[in-house]
Amino acid sequence: MPTVEEIQALEGADVAVQLTPSAGGHAVEGRVVGTLDAADGLVVFIEPVSEPGGRLSYNYQHIATIARR
């Protein structure tokens, strides 16, 4: 699992995300458009390639891997 700092460093970058099995285990490609420090941990907002202008949000604990594309 990536750290909060690693994820925050990717803000604005195009990424490939693999979710943990507990979050469905699927993969998402898109741009990290923001993060939010929430009471239960960092929330990551991604604009998916498949839906320009759309937003997906994931708690960072549900991200198994995240890498620049």
CHARMM internal coordinates of N, CA and C (Angstrom, degrees):
IC EDIT
DIST 1 N 1 CA 1.4540
DIST 1 CA 1 C 1.5229
ANGL 1 N 1 CA 1 C 107.97
DIST 1 C 2 N 1.3295
ANGL 1 CA 1 C 2 N 117.28
DIHE 1 N 1 CA 1 C 2 N 133.26
DIST 2 N 2 CA 1.4637
ANGL 1 C 2 N 2 CA 120.68
DIHE 1 CA 1 C 2 N 2 CA 178.24
DIST 2 CA 2 C 1.5373
ANGL 2 N 2 CA 2 C 110.28
DIHE 1 C 2 N 2 CA 2 C -70.71
DIST 2 C 3 N 1.3135
ANGL 2 CA 2 C 3 N 115.76
DIHE 2 N 2 CA 2 C 3 N 156.87
DIST 3 N 3 CA 1.4597
ANGL 2 C 3 N 3 CA 120.66
DIHE 2 CA 2 C 3 N 3 CA 177.27
DIST 3 CA 3 C 1.5248
ANGL 3 N 3 CA 3 C 109.87
DIHE 2 C 3 N 3 CA 3 C -83.16
DIST 3 C 4 N 1.3201
ANGL 3 CA 3 C 4 N 115.73
DIHE 3 N 3 CA 3 C 4 N 165.46
DIST 4 N 4 CA 1.4633
ANGL 3 C 4 N 4 CA 121.86
DIHE 3 CA 3 C 4 N 4 CA 176.14
DIST 4 CA 4 C 1.5298
ANGL 4 N 4 CA 4 C 109.70
DIHE 3 C 4 N 4 CA 4 C -57.68
DIST 4 C 5 N 1.3180
ANGL 4 CA 4 C 5 N 116.84
DIHE 4 N 4 CA 4 C 5 N -43.88
DIST 5 N 5 CA 1.4610
ANGL 4 C 5 N 5 CA 121.19
DIHE 4 CA 4 C 5 N 5 CA -178.08
DIST 5 CA 5 C 1.5343
ANGL 5 N 5 CA 5 C 111.33
DIHE 4 C 5 N 5 CA 5 C -64.10
DIST 5 C 6 N 1.3302
ANGL 5 CA 5 C 6 N 117.50
DIHE 5 N 5 CA 5 C 6 N -39.80
DIST 6 N 6 CA 1.4664
ANGL 5 C 6 N 6 CA 120.85
DIHE 5 CA 5 C 6 N 6 CA 178.49
DIST 6 CA 6 C 1.5222
ANGL 6 N 6 CA 6 C 110.83
DIHE 5 C 6 N 6 CA 6 C -63.45
DIST 6 C 7 N 1.3176
ANGL 6 CA 6 C 7 N 116.85
DIHE 6 N 6 CA 6 C 7 N -41.04
DIST 7 N 7 CA 1.4618
ANGL 6 C 7 N 7 CA 120.60
DIHE 6 CA 6 C 7 N 7 CA 179.41
DIST 7 CA 7 C 1.5248
ANGL 7 N 7 CA 7 C 110.46
DIHE 6 C 7 N 7 CA 7 C -68.49
DIST 7 C 8 N 1.3217
ANGL 7 CA 7 C 8 N 117.81
DIHE 7 N 7 CA 7 C 8 N -44.98
DIST 8 N 8 CA 1.4581
ANGL 7 C 8 N 8 CA 120.64
DIHE 7 CA 7 C 8 N 8 CA -179.71
DIST 8 CA 8 C 1.5276
ANGL 8 N 8 CA 8 C 111.22
DIHE 7 C 8 N 8 CA 8 C -61.92
DIST 8 C 9 N 1.3173
ANGL 8 CA 8 C 9 N 117.87
DIHE 8 N 8 CA 8 C 9 N -32.35
DIST 9 N 9 CA 1.4640
ANGL 8 C 9 N 9 CA 121.66
DIHE 8 CA 8 C 9 N 9 CA 178.53
DIST 9 CA 9 C 1.5275
ANGL 9 N 9 CA 9 C 112.17
DIHE 8 C 9 N 9 CA 9 C -67.26
DIST 9 C 10 N 1.3348
ANGL 9 CA 9 C 10 N 117.53
DIHE 9 N 9 CA 9 C 10 N -17.66
DIST 10 N 10 CA 1.4644
ANGL 9 C 10 N 10 CA 121.82
DIHE 9 CA 9 C 10 N 10 CA -179.10
DIST 10 CA 10 C 1.5319
ANGL 10 N 10 CA 10 C 113.00
DIHE 9 C 10 N 10 CA 10 C -92.85
DIST 10 C 11 N 1.3214
ANGL 10 CA 10 C 11 N 117.78
DIHE 10 N 10 CA 10 C 11 N 2.84
DIST 11 N 11 CA 1.4641
ANGL 10 C 11 N 11 CA 119.81
DIHE 10 CA 10 C 11 N 11 CA -179.16
DIST 11 CA 11 C 1.5264
ANGL 11 N 11 CA 11 C 109.90
DIHE 10 C 11 N 11 CA 11 C -57.53
DIST 11 C 12 N 1.3313
ANGL 11 CA 11 C 12 N 116.16
DIHE 11 N 11 CA 11 C 12 N 127.73
DIST 12 N 12 CA 1.4616
ANGL 11 C 12 N 12 CA 123.02
DIHE 11 CA 11 C 12 N 12 CA -178.09
DIST 12 CA 12 C 1.5182
ANGL 12 N 12 CA 12 C 113.45
DIHE 11 C 12 N 12 CA 12 C 91.86
DIST 12 C 13 N 1.3301
ANGL 12 CA 12 C 13 N 117.89
DIHE 12 N 12 CA 12 C 13 N -9.71
DIST 13 N 13 CA 1.4618
ANGL 12 C 13 N 13 CA 121.78
DIHE 12 CA 12 C 13 N 13 CA -176.98
DIST 13 CA 13 C 1.5290
ANGL 13 N 13 CA 13 C 111.40
DIHE 12 C 13 N 13 CA 13 C -90.69
DIST 13 C 14 N 1.3366
ANGL 13 CA 13 C 14 N 114.84
DIHE 13 N 13 CA 13 C 14 N 152.32
DIST 14 N 14 CA 1.4591
ANGL 13 C 14 N 14 CA 121.00
DIHE 13 CA 13 C 14 N 14 CA 170.33
DIST 14 CA 14 C 1.5221
ANGL 14 N 14 CA 14 C 107.22
DIHE 13 C 14 N 14 CA 14 C -80.45
DIST 14 C 15 N 1.3302
ANGL 14 CA 14 C 15 N 116.19
DIHE 14 N 14 CA 14 C 15 N 130.17
DIST 15 N 15 CA 1.4631
ANGL 14 C 15 N 15 CA 120.42
DIHE 14 CA 14 C 15 N 15 CA -173.53
DIST 15 CA 15 C 1.5212
ANGL 15 N 15 CA 15 C 111.94
DIHE 14 C 15 N 15 CA 15 C -135.78
DIST 15 C 16 N 1.3234
ANGL 15 CA 15 C 16 N 113.96
DIHE 15 N 15 CA 15 C 16 N 162.67
DIST 16 N 16 CA 1.4635
ANGL 15 C 16 N 16 CA 123.32
DIHE 15 CA 15 C 16 N 16 CA 168.42
DIST 16 CA 16 C 1.5238
ANGL 16 N 16 CA 16 C 105.96
DIHE 15 C 16 N 16 CA 16 C -115.34
DIST 16 C 17 N 1.3196
ANGL 16 CA 16 C 17 N 116.37
DIHE 16 N 16 CA 16 C 17 N 125.92
DIST 17 N 17 CA 1.4610
ANGL 16 C 17 N 17 CA 122.67
DIHE 16 CA 16 C 17 N 17 CA -176.57
DIST 17 CA 17 C 1.5176
ANGL 17 N 17 CA 17 C 108.96
DIHE 16 C 17 N 17 CA 17 C -116.55
DIST 17 C 18 N 1.3149
ANGL 17 CA 17 C 18 N 116.18
DIHE 17 N 17 CA 17 C 18 N 134.85
DIST 18 N 18 CA 1.4601
ANGL 17 C 18 N 18 CA 122.14
DIHE 17 CA 17 C 18 N 18 CA 172.16
DIST 18 CA 18 C 1.5174
ANGL 18 N 18 CA 18 C 106.70
DIHE 17 C 18 N 18 CA 18 C -115.71
DIST 18 C 19 N 1.3259
ANGL 18 CA 18 C 19 N 116.92
DIHE 18 N 18 CA 18 C 19 N 121.88
DIST 19 N 19 CA 1.4564
ANGL 18 C 19 N 19 CA 120.89
DIHE 18 CA 18 C 19 N 19 CA -179.58
DIST 19 CA 19 C 1.5139
ANGL 19 N 19 CA 19 C 111.36
DIHE 18 C 19 N 19 CA 19 C -84.49
DIST 19 C 20 N 1.3176
ANGL 19 CA 19 C 20 N 115.89
DIHE 19 N 19 CA 19 C 20 N 157.10
DIST 20 N 20 CA 1.4622
ANGL 19 C 20 N 20 CA 121.33
DIHE 19 CA 19 C 20 N 20 CA 177.62
DIST 20 CA 20 C 1.5315
ANGL 20 N 20 CA 20 C 109.50
DIHE 19 C 20 N 20 CA 20 C -69.85
DIST 20 C 21 N 1.3277
ANGL 20 CA 20 C 21 N 117.55
DIHE 20 N 20 CA 20 C 21 N 159.30
DIST 21 N 21 CA 1.4654
ANGL 20 C 21 N 21 CA 120.11
DIHE 20 CA 20 C 21 N 21 CA 176.97
DIST 21 CA 21 C 1.5317
ANGL 21 N 21 CA 21 C 112.76
DIHE 20 C 21 N 21 CA 21 C -56.63
DIST 21 C 22 N 1.3251
ANGL 21 CA 21 C 22 N 117.93
DIHE 21 N 21 CA 21 C 22 N -35.18
DIST 22 N 22 CA 1.4662
ANGL 21 C 22 N 22 CA 120.20
DIHE 21 CA 21 C 22 N 22 CA -179.40
DIST 22 CA 22 C 1.5301
ANGL 22 N 22 CA 22 C 112.24
DIHE 21 C 22 N 22 CA 22 C -68.40
DIST 22 C 23 N 1.3379
ANGL 22 CA 22 C 23 N 117.27
DIHE 22 N 22 CA 22 C 23 N -16.93
DIST 23 N 23 CA 1.4677
ANGL 22 C 23 N 23 CA 121.82
DIHE 22 CA 22 C 23 N 23 CA 177.63
DIST 23 CA 23 C 1.5195
ANGL 23 N 23 CA 23 C 111.74
DIHE 22 C 23 N 23 CA 23 C -104.97
DIST 23 C 24 N 1.3167
ANGL 23 CA 23 C 24 N 116.77
DIHE 23 N 23 CA 23 C 24 N 14.86
DIST 24 N 24 CA 1.4583
ANGL 23 C 24 N 24 CA 121.07
DIHE 23 CA 23 C 24 N 24 CA 177.92
DIST 24 CA 24 C 1.5086
ANGL 24 N 24 CA 24 C 113.92
DIHE 23 C 24 N 24 CA 24 C 105.33
DIST 24 C 25 N 1.3361
ANGL 24 CA 24 C 25 N 117.64
DIHE 24 N 24 CA 24 C 25 N -19.13
DIST 25 N 25 CA 1.4500
ANGL 24 C 25 N 25 CA 121.83
DIHE 24 CA 24 C 25 N 25 CA 174.39
DIST 25 CA 25 C 1.5119
ANGL 25 N 25 CA 25 C 116.42
DIHE 24 C 25 N 25 CA 25 C 70.26
DIST 25 C 26 N 1.3282
ANGL 25 CA 25 C 26 N 118.66
DIHE 25 N 25 CA 25 C 26 N 7.68
DIST 26 N 26 CA 1.4634
ANGL 25 C 26 N 26 CA 118.72
DIHE 25 CA 25 C 26 N 26 CA -177.28
DIST 26 CA 26 C 1.5254
ANGL 26 N 26 CA 26 C 111.74
DIHE 25 C 26 N 26 CA 26 C -83.99
DIST 26 C 27 N 1.3161
ANGL 26 CA 26 C 27 N 115.47
DIHE 26 N 26 CA 26 C 27 N 168.63
DIST 27 N 27 CA 1.4601
ANGL 26 C 27 N 27 CA 122.61
DIHE 26 CA 26 C 27 N 27 CA -179.48
DIST 27 CA 27 C 1.5241
ANGL 27 N 27 CA 27 C 109.42
DIHE 26 C 27 N 27 CA 27 C -107.24
DIST 27 C 28 N 1.3308
ANGL 27 CA 27 C 28 N 115.62
DIHE 27 N 27 CA 27 C 28 N 147.15
DIST 28 N 28 CA 1.4578
ANGL 27 C 28 N 28 CA 122.48
DIHE 27 CA 27 C 28 N 28 CA 179.39
DIST 28 CA 28 C 1.5264
ANGL 28 N 28 CA 28 C 107.92
DIHE 27 C 28 N 28 CA 28 C -135.77
DIST 28 C 29 N 1.3257
ANGL 28 CA 28 C 29 N 116.49
DIHE 28 N 28 CA 28 C 29 N 137.25
DIST 29 N 29 CA 1.4565
ANGL 28 C 29 N 29 CA 120.89
DIHE 28 CA 28 C 29 N 29 CA 172.14
DIST 29 CA 29 C 1.5152
ANGL 29 N 29 CA 29 C 107.96
DIHE 28 C 29 N 29 CA 29 C -116.18
DIST 29 C 30 N 1.3282
ANGL 29 CA 29 C 30 N 116.02
DIHE 29 N 29 CA 29 C 30 N 138.74
DIST 30 N 30 CA 1.4514
ANGL 29 C 30 N 30 CA 119.90
DIHE 29 CA 29 C 30 N 30 CA 179.47
DIST 30 CA 30 C 1.5030
ANGL 30 N 30 CA 30 C 111.44
DIHE 29 C 30 N 30 CA 30 C 173.23
DIST 30 C 31 N 1.3309
ANGL 30 CA 30 C 31 N 115.89
DIHE 30 N 30 CA 30 C 31 N -163.53
DIST 31 N 31 CA 1.4684
ANGL 30 C 31 N 31 CA 122.89
DIHE 30 CA 30 C 31 N 31 CA -177.98
DIST 31 CA 31 C 1.5298
ANGL 31 N 31 CA 31 C 108.62
DIHE 30 C 31 N 31 CA 31 C -111.32
DIST 31 C 32 N 1.3226
ANGL 31 CA 31 C 32 N 116.07
DIHE 31 N 31 CA 31 C 32 N 134.80
DIST 32 N 32 CA 1.4623
ANGL 31 C 32 N 32 CA 120.36
DIHE 31 CA 31 C 32 N 32 CA 173.48
DIST 32 CA 32 C 1.5230
ANGL 32 N 32 CA 32 C 106.71
DIHE 31 C 32 N 32 CA 32 C -75.23
DIST 32 C 33 N 1.3353
ANGL 32 CA 32 C 33 N 116.18
DIHE 32 N 32 CA 32 C 33 N 112.42
DIST 33 N 33 CA 1.4601
ANGL 32 C 33 N 33 CA 120.44
DIHE 32 CA 32 C 33 N 33 CA -175.84
DIST 33 CA 33 C 1.5182
ANGL 33 N 33 CA 33 C 112.85
DIHE 32 C 33 N 33 CA 33 C -100.92
DIST 33 C 34 N 1.3206
ANGL 33 CA 33 C 34 N 116.97
DIHE 33 N 33 CA 33 C 34 N -6.06
DIST 34 N 34 CA 1.4585
ANGL 33 C 34 N 34 CA 118.85
DIHE 33 CA 33 C 34 N 34 CA 177.48
DIST 34 CA 34 C 1.5099
ANGL 34 N 34 CA 34 C 112.26
DIHE 33 C 34 N 34 CA 34 C 169.58
DIST 34 C 35 N 1.3203
ANGL 34 CA 34 C 35 N 113.98
DIHE 34 N 34 CA 34 C 35 N 167.75
DIST 35 N 35 CA 1.4623
ANGL 34 C 35 N 35 CA 121.50
DIHE 34 CA 34 C 35 N 35 CA 175.17
DIST 35 CA 35 C 1.5235
ANGL 35 N 35 CA 35 C 107.67
DIHE 34 C 35 N 35 CA 35 C -137.91
DIST 35 C 36 N 1.3263
ANGL 35 CA 35 C 36 N 115.93
DIHE 35 N 35 CA 35 C 36 N 159.33
DIST 36 N 36 CA 1.4521
ANGL 35 C 36 N 36 CA 122.07
DIHE 35 CA 35 C 36 N 36 CA 179.75
DIST 36 CA 36 C 1.5175
ANGL 36 N 36 CA 36 C 108.22
DIHE 35 C 36 N 36 CA 36 C -142.51
DIST 36 C 37 N 1.3277
ANGL 36 CA 36 C 37 N 116.26
DIHE 36 N 36 CA 36 C 37 N 126.40
DIST 37 N 37 CA 1.4607
ANGL 36 C 37 N 37 CA 120.09
DIHE 36 CA 36 C 37 N 37 CA 174.59
DIST 37 CA 37 C 1.5224
ANGL 37 N 37 CA 37 C 107.89
DIHE 36 C 37 N 37 CA 37 C -78.71
DIST 37 C 38 N 1.3280
ANGL 37 CA 37 C 38 N 116.35
DIHE 37 N 37 CA 37 C 38 N 113.53
DIST 38 N 38 CA 1.4605
ANGL 37 C 38 N 38 CA 122.01
DIHE 37 CA 37 C 38 N 38 CA 179.98
DIST 38 CA 38 C 1.5228
ANGL 38 N 38 CA 38 C 109.24
DIHE 37 C 38 N 38 CA 38 C -111.72
DIST 38 C 39 N 1.3204
ANGL 38 CA 38 C 39 N 116.34
DIHE 38 N 38 CA 38 C 39 N 167.22
DIST 39 N 39 CA 1.4585
ANGL 38 C 39 N 39 CA 121.35
DIHE 38 CA 38 C 39 N 39 CA -178.60
DIST 39 CA 39 C 1.5298
ANGL 39 N 39 CA 39 C 112.17
DIHE 38 C 39 N 39 CA 39 C -58.46
DIST 39 C 40 N 1.3284
ANGL 39 CA 39 C 40 N 117.09
DIHE 39 N 39 CA 39 C 40 N -32.85
DIST 40 N 40 CA 1.4687
ANGL 39 C 40 N 40 CA 120.10
DIHE 39 CA 39 C 40 N 40 CA -178.46
DIST 40 CA 40 C 1.5286
ANGL 40 N 40 CA 40 C 112.56
DIHE 39 C 40 N 40 CA 40 C -100.69
DIST 40 C 41 N 1.3269
ANGL 40 CA 40 C 41 N 118.00
DIHE 40 N 40 CA 40 C 41 N 16.36
DIST 41 N 41 CA 1.4595
ANGL 40 C 41 N 41 CA 121.39
DIHE 40 CA 40 C 41 N 41 CA 176.78
DIST 41 CA 41 C 1.5131
ANGL 41 N 41 CA 41 C 112.22
DIHE 40 C 41 N 41 CA 41 C 121.16
DIST 41 C 42 N 1.3017
ANGL 41 CA 41 C 42 N 114.86
DIHE 41 N 41 CA 41 C 42 N 176.53
DIST 42 N 42 CA 1.4599
ANGL 41 C 42 N 42 CA 122.23
DIHE 41 CA 41 C 42 N 42 CA -177.51
DIST 42 CA 42 C 1.5290
ANGL 42 N 42 CA 42 C 110.96
DIHE 41 C 42 N 42 CA 42 C -68.61
DIST 42 C 43 N 1.3351
ANGL 42 CA 42 C 43 N 116.18
DIHE 42 N 42 CA 42 C 43 N 134.92
DIST 43 N 43 CA 1.4606
ANGL 42 C 43 N 43 CA 122.06
DIHE 42 CA 42 C 43 N 43 CA 173.59
DIST 43 CA 43 C 1.5270
ANGL 43 N 43 CA 43 C 106.36
DIHE 42 C 43 N 43 CA 43 C -107.49
DIST 43 C 44 N 1.3425
ANGL 43 CA 43 C 44 N 116.15
DIHE 43 N 43 CA 43 C 44 N 133.76
DIST 44 N 44 CA 1.4582
ANGL 43 C 44 N 44 CA 123.02
DIHE 43 CA 43 C 44 N 44 CA -177.16
DIST 44 CA 44 C 1.5278
ANGL 44 N 44 CA 44 C 108.19
DIHE 43 C 44 N 44 CA 44 C -111.31
DIST 44 C 45 N 1.3294
ANGL 44 CA 44 C 45 N 116.54
DIHE 44 N 44 CA 44 C 45 N 130.21
DIST 45 N 45 CA 1.4582
ANGL 44 C 45 N 45 CA 121.90
DIHE 44 CA 44 C 45 N 45 CA 179.31
DIST 45 CA 45 C 1.5238
ANGL 45 N 45 CA 45 C 109.14
DIHE 44 C 45 N 45 CA 45 C -107.47
DIST 45 C 46 N 1.3283
ANGL 45 CA 45 C 46 N 115.48
DIHE 45 N 45 CA 45 C 46 N 127.79
DIST 46 N 46 CA 1.4616
ANGL 45 C 46 N 46 CA 122.16
DIHE 45 CA 45 C 46 N 46 CA -177.19
DIST 46 CA 46 C 1.5150
ANGL 46 N 46 CA 46 C 109.35
DIHE 45 C 46 N 46 CA 46 C -125.10
DIST 46 C 47 N 1.3381
ANGL 46 CA 46 C 47 N 115.66
DIHE 46 N 46 CA 46 C 47 N 133.99
DIST 47 N 47 CA 1.4551
ANGL 46 C 47 N 47 CA 121.78
DIHE 46 CA 46 C 47 N 47 CA 171.18
DIST 47 CA 47 C 1.5231
ANGL 47 N 47 CA 47 C 106.22
DIHE 46 C 47 N 47 CA 47 C -93.62
DIST 47 C 48 N 1.3320
ANGL 47 CA 47 C 48 N 117.97
DIHE 47 N 47 CA 47 C 48 N 107.08
DIST 48 N 48 CA 1.4655
ANGL 47 C 48 N 48 CA 119.73
DIHE 47 CA 47 C 48 N 48 CA -175.19
DIST 48 CA 48 C 1.5287
ANGL 48 N 48 CA 48 C 112.93
DIHE 47 C 48 N 48 CA 48 C -69.63
DIST 48 C 49 N 1.3112
ANGL 48 CA 48 C 49 N 115.98
DIHE 48 N 48 CA 48 C 49 N 145.40
DIST 49 N 49 CA 1.4684
ANGL 48 C 49 N 49 CA 121.82
DIHE 48 CA 48 C 49 N 49 CA 177.45
DIST 49 CA 49 C 1.5243
ANGL 49 N 49 CA 49 C 109.59
DIHE 48 C 49 N 49 CA 49 C -58.26
DIST 49 C 50 N 1.3168
ANGL 49 CA 49 C 50 N 116.81
DIHE 49 N 49 CA 49 C 50 N -36.70
DIST 50 N 50 CA 1.4640
ANGL 49 C 50 N 50 CA 121.50
DIHE 49 CA 49 C 50 N 50 CA -176.40
DIST 50 CA 50 C 1.5250
ANGL 50 N 50 CA 50 C 113.33
DIHE 49 C 50 N 50 CA 50 C -73.89
DIST 50 C 51 N 1.3439
ANGL 50 CA 50 C 51 N 117.54
DIHE 50 N 50 CA 50 C 51 N -10.74
DIST 51 N 51 CA 1.4679
ANGL 50 C 51 N 51 CA 120.81
DIHE 50 CA 50 C 51 N 51 CA -177.40
DIST 51 CA 51 C 1.5322
ANGL 51 N 51 CA 51 C 109.90
DIHE 50 C 51 N 51 CA 51 C -143.94
DIST 51 C 52 N 1.3398
ANGL 51 CA 51 C 52 N 117.88
DIHE 51 N 51 CA 51 C 52 N 73.86
DIST 52 N 52 CA 1.4619
ANGL 51 C 52 N 52 CA 120.19
DIHE 51 CA 51 C 52 N 52 CA 179.66
DIST 52 CA 52 C 1.5250
ANGL 52 N 52 CA 52 C 111.23
DIHE 51 C 52 N 52 CA 52 C -53.90
DIST 52 C 53 N 1.3259
ANGL 52 CA 52 C 53 N 115.78
DIHE 52 N 52 CA 52 C 53 N 133.10
DIST 53 N 53 CA 1.4563
ANGL 52 C 53 N 53 CA 120.92
DIHE 52 CA 52 C 53 N 53 CA -178.05
DIST 53 CA 53 C 1.5143
ANGL 53 N 53 CA 53 C 113.39
DIHE 52 C 53 N 53 CA 53 C 87.17
DIST 53 C 54 N 1.3151
ANGL 53 CA 53 C 54 N 117.28
DIHE 53 N 53 CA 53 C 54 N -12.98
DIST 54 N 54 CA 1.4645
ANGL 53 C 54 N 54 CA 121.64
DIHE 53 CA 53 C 54 N 54 CA 178.63
DIST 54 CA 54 C 1.5170
ANGL 54 N 54 CA 54 C 110.96
DIHE 53 C 54 N 54 CA 54 C -82.25
DIST 54 C 55 N 1.3062
ANGL 54 CA 54 C 55 N 116.58
DIHE 54 N 54 CA 54 C 55 N 169.60
DIST 55 N 55 CA 1.4526
ANGL 54 C 55 N 55 CA 121.53
DIHE 54 CA 54 C 55 N 55 CA 178.96
DIST 55 CA 55 C 1.5189
ANGL 55 N 55 CA 55 C 110.25
DIHE 54 C 55 N 55 CA 55 C -138.65
DIST 55 C 56 N 1.3117
ANGL 55 CA 55 C 56 N 114.77
DIHE 55 N 55 CA 55 C 56 N 135.79
DIST 56 N 56 CA 1.4591
ANGL 55 C 56 N 56 CA 122.21
DIHE 55 CA 55 C 56 N 56 CA 170.52
DIST 56 CA 56 C 1.5215
ANGL 56 N 56 CA 56 C 106.09
DIHE 55 C 56 N 56 CA 56 C -119.05
DIST 56 C 57 N 1.3150
ANGL 56 CA 56 C 57 N 117.72
DIHE 56 N 56 CA 56 C 57 N 148.57
DIST 57 N 57 CA 1.4613
ANGL 56 C 57 N 57 CA 119.99
DIHE 56 CA 56 C 57 N 57 CA 177.55
DIST 57 CA 57 C 1.5207
ANGL 57 N 57 CA 57 C 109.35
DIHE 56 C 57 N 57 CA 57 C -131.19
DIST 57 C 58 N 1.3282
ANGL 57 CA 57 C 58 N 114.52
DIHE 57 N 57 CA 57 C 58 N 140.02
DIST 58 N 58 CA 1.4593
ANGL 57 C 58 N 58 CA 121.86
DIHE 57 CA 57 C 58 N 58 CA -179.37
DIST 58 CA 58 C 1.5137
ANGL 58 N 58 CA 58 C 109.51
DIHE 57 C 58 N 58 CA 58 C -137.79
DIST 58 C 59 N 1.3172
ANGL 58 CA 58 C 59 N 116.46
DIHE 58 N 58 CA 58 C 59 N 139.28
DIST 59 N 59 CA 1.4515
ANGL 58 C 59 N 59 CA 120.91
DIHE 58 CA 58 C 59 N 59 CA 170.60
DIST 59 CA 59 C 1.5176
ANGL 59 N 59 CA 59 C 106.88
DIHE 58 C 59 N 59 CA 59 C -71.91
DIST 59 C 60 N 1.3187
ANGL 59 CA 59 C 60 N 118.24
DIHE 59 N 59 CA 59 C 60 N 136.36
DIST 60 N 60 CA 1.4628
ANGL 59 C 60 N 60 CA 120.26
DIHE 59 CA 59 C 60 N 60 CA -172.50
DIST 60 CA 60 C 1.5281
ANGL 60 N 60 CA 60 C 112.57
DIHE 59 C 60 N 60 CA 60 C -59.41
DIST 60 C 61 N 1.3259
ANGL 60 CA 60 C 61 N 118.97
DIHE 60 N 60 CA 60 C 61 N -25.84
DIST 61 N 61 CA 1.4667
ANGL 60 C 61 N 61 CA 121.00
DIHE 60 CA 60 C 61 N 61 CA 178.13
DIST 61 CA 61 C 1.5290
ANGL 61 N 61 CA 61 C 112.07
DIHE 60 C 61 N 61 CA 61 C -65.87
DIST 61 C 62 N 1.3157
ANGL 61 CA 61 C 62 N 117.71
DIHE 61 N 61 CA 61 C 62 N -16.54
DIST 62 N 62 CA 1.4631
ANGL 61 C 62 N 62 CA 121.58
DIHE 61 CA 61 C 62 N 62 CA 179.48
DIST 62 CA 62 C 1.5246
ANGL 62 N 62 CA 62 C 112.68
DIHE 61 C 62 N 62 CA 62 C -93.17
DIST 62 C 63 N 1.3195
ANGL 62 CA 62 C 63 N 117.34
DIHE 62 N 62 CA 62 C 63 N 0.49
DIST 63 N 63 CA 1.4639
ANGL 62 C 63 N 63 CA 121.00
DIHE 62 CA 62 C 63 N 63 CA 178.95
DIST 63 CA 63 C 1.5156
ANGL 63 N 63 CA 63 C 109.29
DIHE 62 C 63 N 63 CA 63 C -96.71
DIST 63 C 64 N 1.3282
ANGL 63 CA 63 C 64 N 115.62
DIHE 63 N 63 CA 63 C 64 N 113.41
DIST 64 N 64 CA 1.4671
ANGL 63 C 64 N 64 CA 120.82
DIHE 63 CA 63 C 64 N 64 CA 179.68
DIST 64 CA 64 C 1.5178
ANGL 64 N 64 CA 64 C 110.28
DIHE 63 C 64 N 64 CA 64 C -76.65
DIST 64 C 65 N 1.3429
ANGL 64 CA 64 C 65 N 117.03
DIHE 64 N 64 CA 64 C 65 N -46.06
DIST 65 N 65 CA 1.4544
ANGL 64 C 65 N 65 CA 122.25
DIHE 64 CA 64 C 65 N 65 CA 177.95
DIST 65 CA 65 C 1.5231
ANGL 65 N 65 CA 65 C 109.02
DIHE 64 C 65 N 65 CA 65 C -144.00
DIST 65 C 66 N 1.3293
ANGL 65 CA 65 C 66 N 114.85
DIHE 65 N 65 CA 65 C 66 N 151.73
DIST 66 N 66 CA 1.4581
ANGL 65 C 66 N 66 CA 121.62
DIHE 65 CA 65 C 66 N 66 CA 174.50
DIST 66 CA 66 C 1.5240
ANGL 66 N 66 CA 66 C 106.51
DIHE 65 C 66 N 66 CA 66 C -147.83
DIST 66 C 67 N 1.3395
ANGL 66 CA 66 C 67 N 115.70
DIHE 66 N 66 CA 66 C 67 N 129.98
DIST 67 N 67 CA 1.4670
ANGL 66 C 67 N 67 CA 120.49
DIHE 66 CA 66 C 67 N 67 CA -176.95
DIST 67 CA 67 C 1.5184
ANGL 67 N 67 CA 67 C 109.91
DIHE 66 C 67 N 67 CA 67 C -144.78
DIST 67 C 68 N 1.3105
ANGL 67 CA 67 C 68 N 114.85
DIHE 67 N 67 CA 67 C 68 N 148.49
DIST 68 N 68 CA 1.4659
ANGL 67 C 68 N 68 CA 119.43
DIHE 67 CA 67 C 68 N 68 CA 174.92
DIST 68 CA 68 C 1.5250
ANGL 68 N 68 CA 68 C 110.31
DIHE 67 C 68 N 68 CA 68 C -61.26
DIST 68 C 69 N 1.3502
ANGL 68 CA 68 C 69 N 115.21
DIHE 68 N 68 CA 68 C 69 N 145.02
DIST 69 N 69 CA 1.4659
ANGL 68 C 69 N 69 CA 120.46
DIHE 68 CA 68 C 69 N 69 CA 175.55
DIST 69 CA 69 C 1.5065
ANGL 69 N 69 CA 69 C 108.47
DIHE 68 C 69 N 69 CA 69 C -98.98
END
COOR INIT
IC SEED 1 N 1 CA 1 C
IC BUILD
